[in-house]
């Protein structure tokens, strides 16, 4: 026998809102159209950072990033506030300087072996020349510890 709960708002016992509602690792959601289900927790971005890489590095916004380090031209490290369960996470990102084609590349151990607590990546032009962009955004997906 299944049951269904229909509500407009979920609040905690203190009545202060939904800020303390917890979702378990096995929670699923139904995709648009109801044809598929997906694990809710696995589908979430686990860290992100938006920064200016020119001159003194300046973080504009971040999530689950405790620090960002400039290791040299186009070479950056992020330390995670909450560590990953293993080093099998992945990055995606973009960067630019007003129309300049660029890419983000994870170093994969060339200068730094990834750990569960931090990662290092490079930002380069398509020809491979490293560059400090005005705008860079990196997100990381994987399993948190």
Secondary structure as the mmCIF struct_conf table of DSSP 4:
data_model
#
loop_
_struct_conf.conf_type_id
_struct_conf.id
_struct_conf.beg_label_comp_id
_struct_conf.beg_label_asym_id
_struct_conf.beg_label_seq_id
_struct_conf.end_label_comp_id
_struct_conf.end_label_asym_id
_struct_conf.end_label_seq_id
BEND BEND1 UNK A 8 UNK A 8
TURN_TY1_P TURN_TY1_P1 UNK A 13 UNK A 14
BEND BEND2 UNK A 15 UNK A 16
HELX_RH_3T_P HELX_RH_3T_P1 UNK A 18 UNK A 20
TURN_TY1_P TURN_TY1_P2 UNK A 25 UNK A 26
STRN STRN1 UNK A 28 UNK A 30
HELX_LH_PP_P HELX_LH_PP_P1 UNK A 31 UNK A 31
HELX_RH_3T_P HELX_RH_3T_P2 UNK A 32 UNK A 34
BEND BEND3 UNK A 35 UNK A 35
STRN STRN2 UNK A 37 UNK A 39
TURN_TY1_P TURN_TY1_P3 UNK A 40 UNK A 43
BEND BEND4 UNK A 44 UNK A 44
STRN STRN3 UNK A 47 UNK A 52
BEND BEND5 UNK A 54 UNK A 56
STRN STRN4 UNK A 58 UNK A 63
BEND BEND6 UNK A 64 UNK A 64
STRN STRN5 UNK A 65 UNK A 72
TURN_TY1_P TURN_TY1_P4 UNK A 73 UNK A 74
STRN STRN6 UNK A 75 UNK A 80
BEND BEND7 UNK A 81 UNK A 82
STRN STRN7 UNK A 84 UNK A 84
BEND BEND8 UNK A 85 UNK A 87
STRN STRN8 UNK A 90 UNK A 96
BEND BEND9 UNK A 97 UNK A 99
STRN STRN9 UNK A 102 UNK A 106
TURN_TY1_P TURN_TY1_P5 UNK A 108 UNK A 109
BEND BEND10 UNK A 110 UNK A 112
BEND BEND11 UNK A 116 UNK A 117
STRN STRN10 UNK A 118 UNK A 125
TURN_TY1_P TURN_TY1_P6 UNK A 126 UNK A 127
BEND BEND12 UNK A 128 UNK A 128
STRN STRN11 UNK A 130 UNK A 130
BEND BEND13 UNK A 134 UNK A 134
STRN STRN12 UNK A 135 UNK A 141
BEND BEND14 UNK A 142 UNK A 142
STRN STRN13 UNK A 144 UNK A 144
#
